[in-house]
């Protein structure tokens, strides 16, 4: 029998091709139609054994910058205590195994290439990866359906990184329907200094749009995805939270204009921001858009990625 020394799971970032937001519900959440698209910016979560005398299932959490320094400021903002979603994910898997006393404590290491508080669900991705990694480490035997149920308890965006690909999220985003998307799309992401608080963005949205209608899907977006047509997709991209993000961070407007001037097929704020996303016609075009954004000095850094890609994967 082979003794495990570590379990590592790779997990992608997401971009929202459509984010339609309804009015606030009584529970504080919003009904959404959220078209998730997984892109090739990956975090890795590694589980190793910890001191058996530690309290709780997650005995510690470390964070590293996987980009060689490009996300140093982002990594510094990641909580390393029990409030981290990945640590909470480990505790939920332990609970499913019979409680913290039923499993040996673990330590988590997050190696990050996904922006922090950037509208690309990096924290949610890490939580999804921790669910998969702890399930494997403890031989918990949880099914995908079990993991999806735990993900929904952790947050609205945690379920999607388990699946990856492209999917429509409804409810508060956790009810997922996979979408066939035969195209390969090339993206540029303009990273910003500092993050944006998702609750603050939603609060601004509620103030700006107090009579928001119920969210609805966009048939043109679905048709563009089915056809694998990047130009049609670029014209159909939408984000109801963008005006709120721009109110809180007006300088993002200049970032969007810079990407459009470089020929991006679509330009929008990713999720709750402040990362701005640009759809390009090809890998070479993406590199050119990224170069224009970096030369403008209007963003911290520009990175390229393609999509869609698979969800959380054991390495």
C-alpha positions in Angstrom: 0.0 0.0 0.0 1.4 3.4 -1.0 1.4 6.1 1.7 0.4 9.5 0.3 2.8 12.3 1.1 0.8 15.0 -0.7 -2.3 15.5 -2.8 -2.4 18.5 -5.3 -5.4 19.7 -7.3 -5.2 22.3 -10.1 -8.2 24.5 -10.5 -9.1 27.3 -13.1 -10.2 30.8 -12.8 -13.6 31.8 -14.3 -14.9 34.7 -16.4 -18.6 35.5 -16.6 -19.7 35.7 -20.2 -23.1 36.9 -19.0 -24.0 38.1 -15.5 -27.6 39.0 -15.3 -28.6 40.1 -11.8 -32.1 40.3 -10.3 -33.3 42.3 -7.3 -32.1 41.5 -3.8 -33.9 38.6 -2.2 -35.1 38.4 1.4 -32.1 36.3 2.3 -29.7 39.0 1.0 -28.7 37.1 -2.2 -29.7 37.9 -5.7 -31.2 35.6 -8.4 -28.7 35.3 -11.2 -28.3 34.0 -14.7 -24.5 33.5 -14.7 -22.7 32.0 -17.8 -19.5 30.7 -16.3 -16.4 30.0 -18.6 -13.3 28.4 -17.1 -10.0 29.9 -18.3 -6.4 28.7 -18.2 -5.2 30.7 -15.2 -4.7 28.1 -12.5 -4.3 27.9 -8.8 -2.9 24.7 -7.2 -4.0 23.5 -3.7 -1.8 20.9 -2.0 -2.8 18.9 1.0 -0.2 17.4 3.4 -0.4 15.9 6.8 -0.1 18.1 9.9 0.8 17.7 13.5 -1.7 15.2 14.9 -2.1 17.4 18.1 -3.5 20.3 16.1 -7.1 21.4 16.7 -9.5 21.1 13.9 -9.2 19.3 10.5 -7.2 22.2 8.9 -4.2 22.8 11.1 -2.6 25.5 8.9 -2.7 27.3 5.6 0.1 28.8 3.5 0.0 30.9 0.3 2.6 31.3 -2.5 2.7 33.4 -5.6 2.9 30.9 -8.5 3.7 33.7 -11.0 7.2 34.5 -9.8 6.3 37.8 -8.2 3.5 39.1 -10.5 0.8 38.6 -7.8 2.9 39.5 -4.7 0.5 42.2 -3.6 -2.5 40.0 -4.3 -1.1 37.0 -2.3 -0.5 39.3 0.7 -4.3 39.9 0.9 -5.2 36.2 1.2 -6.4 35.3 4.7 -4.4 32.4 6.2 -6.8 31.6 9.1 -10.1 29.7 9.4 -11.9 32.4 7.4 -10.2 31.3 4.2 -12.7 29.4 2.0 -10.2 26.6 1.4 -9.8 26.0 5.1 -13.6 26.0 5.5 -13.8 23.5 2.7 -11.4 21.2 4.5 -13.6 21.4 7.6 -16.7 20.5 5.6 -15.1 17.4 4.2 -13.9 16.4 7.7 -17.5 16.9 8.9 -18.7 14.6 6.2 -16.2 12.0 7.4 -17.6 12.1 10.9 -16.1 15.3 12.3 -12.5 16.6 12.9 -11.8 13.8 15.4 -12.4 11.2 12.7 -9.6 12.4 10.4 -5.9 13.3 10.7 -5.3 17.1 10.5 -4.0 18.5 7.3 -2.1 21.6 6.1 -3.1 23.4 2.9 -0.7 25.2 0.6 -2.3 27.6 -2.0 -0.1 28.4 -5.1 -1.9 31.3 -6.7 -2.0 32.6 -10.3 -5.6 33.8 -10.1 -6.0 37.4 -9.0 -7.3 38.0 -5.5 -10.6 39.8 -5.1 -10.5 40.4 -8.8 -13.8 39.0 -10.0 -12.4 35.7 -11.2 -13.5 33.6 -8.3 -10.0 32.8 -7.1 -11.0 32.1 -3.5 -13.9 30.0 -4.7 -11.6 28.1 -7.0 -9.3 27.3 -4.0 -12.2 26.1 -2.0 -13.3 23.8 -4.8 -9.8 22.4 -5.1 -9.6 21.9 -1.3 -12.8 19.9 -1.4 -11.4 17.6 -4.1 -7.9 17.3 -2.5 -9.2 16.6 1.0 -11.7 14.0 -0.3 -8.7 12.2 -1.9 -6.4 12.7 1.1 -8.8 11.3 3.6 -10.3 8.7 1.2 -13.7 10.1 2.0 -15.4 8.6 -0.9 -17.6 11.7 -1.6 -19.2 11.7 -5.0 -19.3 14.7 -7.4 -22.8 15.3 -6.3 -21.7 15.3 -2.6 -18.9 17.8 -3.4 -21.3 20.0 -5.3 -23.6 20.1 -2.3 -20.7 21.1 0.0 -19.7 23.7 -2.5 -23.1 25.3 -2.4 -22.8 25.6 1.3 -19.5 27.5 0.9 -20.6 30.1 -1.6 -22.4 30.8 -4.9 -19.3 30.5 -7.1 -17.7 27.4 -5.5 -19.6 24.8 -7.5 -18.5 25.9 -10.9 -14.7 25.3 -10.6 -15.5 21.6 -9.7 -17.0 21.3 -13.2 -15.1 23.8 -15.4 -15.9 24.1 -19.1 -18.8 26.5 -19.7 -22.0 26.4 -17.7 -25.1 28.4 -16.9 -25.6 29.1 -13.2 -29.0 29.9 -11.9 -30.5 30.5 -8.4 -27.7 32.4 -6.7 -25.3 30.8 -9.2 -24.9 27.4 -7.7 -27.4 25.5 -9.9 -25.3 24.6 -12.9 -26.2 23.4 -16.4 -23.3 22.6 -18.7 -23.2 24.3 -22.1 -21.6 22.8 -25.2 -19.0 25.3 -26.3 -16.9 23.9 -29.2 -14.9 27.1 -29.8 -11.4 27.9 -28.3 -11.4 31.5 -27.1 -8.5 33.8 -26.4 -8.7 36.2 -23.5 -6.7 39.0 -22.0 -7.2 40.0 -18.3 -6.1 43.4 -17.1 -5.3 43.1 -13.4 -5.8 46.0 -11.0 -4.0 47.1 -7.9 -6.2 46.4 -4.9 -9.5 44.4 -5.0 -13.2 45.2 -5.0 -15.5 43.8 -2.3 -18.2 41.7 -3.9 -20.8 42.8 -1.2 -19.9 46.5 -1.9 -20.4 46.0 -5.6 -23.8 44.3 -5.1 -24.8 47.1 -2.7 -23.9 49.7 -5.3 -25.9 47.7 -7.9 -29.0 47.7 -5.7 -28.7 51.4 -5.3 -28.2 52.0 -9.0 -30.9 49.6 -10.1 -33.6 49.4 -7.4 -36.2 48.1 -9.9 -34.0 45.4 -11.4 -36.1 42.9 -13.4 -35.8 39.1 -13.0 -32.6 37.9 -14.7 -32.9 36.2 -18.1 -30.5 34.3 -20.4 -29.4 35.7 -23.7 -30.2 33.5 -26.7 -27.7 35.4 -28.9 -24.9 34.5 -26.4 -26.0 30.8 -26.4 -26.1 30.8 -30.3 -22.6 32.3 -30.4 -21.2 29.7 -28.1 -22.9 26.9 -30.0 -21.4 28.2 -33.2 -18.0 28.7 -31.7 -18.0 32.2 -33.2 -15.7 34.6 -31.2 -16.9 37.7 -33.0 -20.5 37.0 -32.2 -19.6 36.1 -28.7 -17.7 39.4 -28.2 -20.8 41.3 -29.2 -23.0 39.4 -26.8 -20.9 39.6 -23.6 -22.6 41.4 -20.7 -22.3 42.1 -17.0 -25.1 43.8 -15.0 -22.6 44.6 -12.2 -20.3 46.6 -14.5 -21.9 50.0 -13.8 -21.6 49.4 -10.1 -17.9 48.4 -10.4 -17.2 51.5 -12.6 -18.9 53.7 -10.0 -16.6 52.4 -7.3 -13.5 52.3 -9.5 -14.1 54.9 -12.3 -10.5 54.4 -13.6 -11.6 51.0 -15.0 -13.4 52.8 -17.8 -10.1 53.9 -19.2 -8.8 50.3 -19.1 -11.9 49.1 -21.1 -11.4 51.8 -23.6 -7.7 50.9 -24.1 -8.6 47.3 -24.8 -11.3 48.3 -27.3 -8.8 50.6 -29.0 -6.5 47.7 -29.4 -9.2 45.8 -31.3 -10.7 43.6 -28.6 -13.8 41.8 -29.8 -15.4 42.4 -26.4 -14.4 44.3 -23.3 -16.1 44.1 -19.9 -15.5 44.1 -16.1 -15.1 40.4 -15.0 -17.7 39.6 -12.4 -17.6 42.1 -9.5 -14.2 43.4 -10.7 -11.8 45.1 -10.7 -10.2 42.7 -13.3 -11.2 43.7 -16.8 -11.6 41.0 -19.5 -11.0 41.3 -23.2 -11.9 38.7 -25.9 -9.3 38.5 -28.7 -9.5 37.0 -32.2 -6.4 34.8 -31.8 -3.5 34.0 -29.5 -1.4 36.6 -31.4 -4.1 39.2 -31.1 -4.4 38.5 -27.4 -0.7 39.1 -27.0 -1.0 42.4 -28.9 -4.0 43.6 -26.7 -2.1 42.6 -23.6 1.0 44.6 -24.8 -1.2 47.7 -25.5 -2.7 47.5 -22.0 0.6 47.2 -20.3 2.1 50.0 -22.3 -0.8 52.2 -21.4 0.1 52.0 -17.7 -3.6 51.8 -16.8 -3.4 48.3 -15.3 -1.1 46.6 -12.8 -0.4 43.7 -15.3 -2.1 42.0 -18.3 -2.2 38.3 -18.7 -3.5 36.0 -21.5 -5.4 32.8 -21.2 -7.6 30.5 -23.3 -10.9 28.8 -22.5 -12.7 26.9 -21.9 -10.7 24.4 -19.8 -11.6 21.5 -17.4 -12.5 22.1 -13.7 -10.6 20.9 -10.6 -8.1 18.2 -11.5 -6.0 15.9 -9.4 -2.4 16.1 -10.4 
